[in-house]
């Protein structure tokens, strides 16, 4: 698995001239929260824990930025349910269910 890079509103892993995995988020203007809205992992990286690593990385970035996350993406929401240690960045306006 390649290194996680940061782009505008996304974290991604690139390789061979294309994105192999990404998690995207957008700023909710009214609250300053990040809305995690999409997770993608290519066939090459599936089954290696890549998506989970992307969620973990976006949680770390949110902690560094002092923002909360609303996990709209079903995969991210499931990770928030599984990992109670992410609750510090879970927005009270959103839910992980």
Secondary structure by P-SEA (a helix, b strand, c coil): ccbbbbcccccccccccccccbbbbbbcccccbbbbccccccccccccaaaaaaaaaaaaaaaaaccccccccaaaaaaaaaccccccccccccccc
